[in-house]
């Protein structure tokens, strides 16, 4: 199977209303070429799982401007004031999850775990409506795991099988998200032949990667 496709072919794998995980912390490690392709498409009513929704006019922020996002699930949205405005105008639904809890929810989703108990958010508005349990004398709330239809991730290098390595702090949510979606599309800066990446370097094994898109290619 040839995993290398164009970004336009990649976007055809996404449907209206899809739940999409998008890697990145701020704009670092974010698959900007794939996001740009979504912005040029007619996709709508998307549910985005990401740490944040970019910046005004940058990254996922473009999708917010174009009103392509129906709901956002993440941990840090106030870096983009347009997200706050869209939420206040009831144009965007927001589900706020503490960052560590979000990371574990994605990891759990990739591991096939339905949910887990965490002490984070106990006694706050974020815990309202969630099941509570007392374990070893301490209160915990149930956090359901996260799983998506599609994950869009960013890697530094891939071989033709789809084995991935990342660059420094771009290794944020990307490796976890690669395990937690039905379709995983990796935007990469370089593609090499099989055997040119040392097994010790590989972070995401090729079995998790469905398609590869070269950064910046149409």
C-alpha positions as CSV (number, residue, x, y, z in Angstrom):
1,X,0.0,0.0,0.0
2,X,1.3,3.4,-1.0
3,X,0.7,5.6,2.0
4,X,1.9,8.9,0.4
5,X,-1.0,11.0,-0.8
6,X,-1.6,14.7,-1.6
7,X,-3.1,16.9,1.1
8,X,-6.2,17.3,-1.1
9,X,-6.6,13.5,-1.2
10,X,-6.1,13.5,2.6
11,X,-8.9,16.0,3.2
12,X,-11.3,13.8,1.1
13,X,-10.9,11.2,3.9
14,X,-12.8,13.7,6.3
15,X,-16.5,14.2,6.3
16,X,-18.8,16.9,7.7
17,X,-19.3,16.5,11.4
18,X,-16.1,14.4,11.9
19,X,-14.3,14.2,15.2
20,X,-10.7,15.2,14.4
21,X,-7.7,15.1,16.7
22,X,-5.1,17.7,15.7
23,X,-1.6,17.6,17.2
24,X,0.4,20.6,18.4
25,X,1.0,22.9,21.3
26,X,0.2,26.4,20.2
27,X,1.5,26.2,16.6
28,X,4.4,24.0,17.5
29,X,4.0,20.5,16.1
30,X,0.8,21.5,14.4
31,X,0.1,20.1,10.9
32,X,-0.4,23.5,9.3
33,X,-0.6,22.3,5.7
34,X,-3.4,19.9,6.4
35,X,-5.2,22.6,8.4
36,X,-4.8,25.0,5.4
37,X,-6.4,22.3,3.1
38,X,-9.4,22.0,5.5
39,X,-9.8,25.8,5.4
40,X,-9.9,25.7,1.6
41,X,-12.5,22.9,1.7
42,X,-16.3,23.0,2.3
43,X,-16.0,20.9,5.4
44,X,-18.3,22.0,8.3
45,X,-19.6,21.1,11.7
46,X,-16.2,19.6,12.7
47,X,-15.4,18.5,16.3
48,X,-11.8,19.3,17.0
49,X,-9.8,17.7,19.8
50,X,-6.6,19.8,20.3
51,X,-4.7,21.5,23.1
52,X,-5.9,24.8,21.7
53,X,-7.4,26.4,18.5
54,X,-4.4,28.1,17.2
55,X,-4.1,31.9,17.0
56,X,-6.1,34.5,15.2
57,X,-5.7,33.7,11.5
58,X,-3.2,31.0,12.2
59,X,-3.4,27.3,12.4
60,X,-6.8,26.1,13.7
61,X,-7.7,29.7,14.2
62,X,-8.5,29.9,10.5
63,X,-11.1,27.2,10.8
64,X,-12.7,29.2,13.7
65,X,-12.8,32.3,11.5
66,X,-14.5,30.3,8.7
67,X,-17.0,28.8,11.2
68,X,-16.0,25.3,10.2
69,X,-15.7,24.1,13.8
70,X,-18.8,23.2,15.7
71,X,-17.2,22.0,18.9
72,X,-13.7,22.2,20.5
73,X,-12.4,19.9,23.1
74,X,-9.1,21.0,24.7
75,X,-7.3,22.6,27.6
76,X,-6.1,26.1,26.6
77,X,-8.4,28.3,24.4
78,X,-7.8,31.8,25.7
79,X,-4.6,32.2,23.6
80,X,-7.0,32.9,20.7
81,X,-9.5,35.7,21.6
82,X,-11.6,34.8,18.5
83,X,-12.4,31.4,20.1
84,X,-13.6,33.3,23.2
85,X,-15.8,35.6,21.1
86,X,-17.2,32.6,19.1
87,X,-18.1,30.9,22.3
88,X,-19.7,34.0,23.8
89,X,-21.8,34.4,20.6
90,X,-22.9,30.7,20.9
91,X,-21.2,30.0,17.5
92,X,-18.8,27.4,19.1
93,X,-19.2,24.8,21.8
94,X,-16.3,24.3,24.1
95,X,-15.4,21.4,26.4
96,X,-12.5,22.3,28.7
97,X,-10.3,19.5,30.0
98,X,-7.3,20.0,32.2
99,X,-4.2,19.4,30.1
100,X,-2.8,16.4,31.9
101,X,-6.2,14.8,32.0
102,X,-6.6,15.5,28.3
103,X,-3.3,13.8,27.6
104,X,-4.3,10.7,29.6
105,X,-7.7,10.6,28.0
106,X,-6.1,10.4,24.6
107,X,-3.6,7.8,25.7
108,X,-6.5,5.8,27.2
109,X,-8.5,6.1,24.0
110,X,-5.5,4.7,22.1
111,X,-5.2,1.8,24.6
112,X,-8.8,0.8,24.3
113,X,-9.6,2.0,27.9
114,X,-13.1,3.5,28.3
115,X,-12.2,5.9,31.1
116,X,-10.3,6.5,34.3
117,X,-10.6,8.2,37.7
118,X,-8.6,11.4,38.4
119,X,-8.5,13.8,41.4
120,X,-8.0,16.7,39.0
121,X,-11.0,19.1,38.9
122,X,-12.8,17.6,41.9
123,X,-14.9,20.2,43.5
124,X,-14.9,22.5,40.5
125,X,-17.3,23.3,37.7
126,X,-15.3,21.0,35.4
127,X,-16.5,18.1,37.6
128,X,-20.2,18.9,37.4
129,X,-22.2,16.0,36.1
130,X,-19.3,13.5,36.3
131,X,-19.4,10.3,38.4
132,X,-17.5,10.6,41.6
133,X,-15.8,7.9,43.7
134,X,-13.8,7.8,46.9
135,X,-10.7,5.6,46.5
136,X,-8.3,5.2,49.4
137,X,-10.0,8.0,51.2
138,X,-9.6,10.5,48.3
139,X,-12.3,11.9,45.9
140,X,-11.9,11.2,42.2
141,X,-14.0,12.0,39.1
142,X,-14.5,9.7,36.1
143,X,-13.0,11.0,32.9
144,X,-14.0,9.2,29.7
145,X,-11.3,8.5,27.2
146,X,-11.0,10.3,23.9
147,X,-11.0,8.7,20.4
148,X,-11.5,10.3,17.0
149,X,-12.5,9.5,13.4
150,X,-9.3,11.1,12.1
151,X,-6.0,12.3,13.6
152,X,-4.0,14.9,11.8
153,X,-0.4,14.9,13.2
154,X,2.9,16.5,12.4
155,X,6.3,14.6,12.2
156,X,9.8,15.5,11.1
157,X,10.5,12.4,9.1
158,X,8.8,9.3,7.8
159,X,9.9,6.3,5.8
160,X,7.6,5.0,3.1
161,X,6.0,2.5,5.5
162,X,5.0,5.4,7.8
163,X,7.4,5.0,10.7
164,X,7.7,8.4,12.3
165,X,10.2,10.5,14.2
166,X,9.5,14.0,15.6
167,X,11.5,17.2,16.2
168,X,12.0,18.2,19.8
169,X,8.9,19.8,21.4
170,X,6.8,18.9,18.4
171,X,6.7,15.6,20.1
172,X,3.8,16.8,22.2
173,X,0.3,15.4,21.6
174,X,1.2,13.9,18.2
175,X,2.5,10.4,19.2
176,X,-0.5,9.8,21.5
177,X,-3.0,11.0,18.9
178,X,-1.5,8.6,16.4
179,X,-2.9,5.8,18.5
180,X,-6.4,7.2,19.1
181,X,-8.1,7.5,15.7
182,X,-9.5,5.3,13.0
183,X,-7.6,7.2,10.3
184,X,-4.2,8.8,11.0
185,X,-2.8,11.3,8.5
186,X,0.8,12.4,9.2
187,X,2.2,15.6,7.7
188,X,5.9,15.2,7.4
189,X,8.9,17.3,6.3
190,X,10.8,14.5,4.7
191,X,10.2,11.0,3.4
192,X,13.1,8.5,3.2
193,X,13.4,4.9,2.1
194,X,12.6,2.0,4.4
195,X,15.7,1.2,6.5
196,X,17.0,4.8,6.6
197,X,15.4,5.4,10.0
198,X,17.1,3.5,12.8
199,X,14.6,1.4,14.8
200,X,15.9,3.2,17.9
201,X,14.7,6.5,16.5
202,X,11.2,5.5,15.7
203,X,8.5,7.0,18.0
204,X,5.3,6.1,16.1
205,X,5.5,2.7,14.4
206,X,4.1,2.5,10.9
207,X,1.1,0.3,11.9
208,X,-0.5,3.4,13.4
209,X,-0.1,5.6,10.3
210,X,-2.7,5.4,7.5
211,X,-1.5,8.1,5.2
212,X,1.5,10.4,4.7
213,X,1.4,13.9,3.3
214,X,4.5,16.0,2.5
215,X,4.5,19.4,4.2
216,X,3.6,22.2,1.8
217,X,2.8,19.9,-1.2
218,X,-0.5,20.4,-3.0
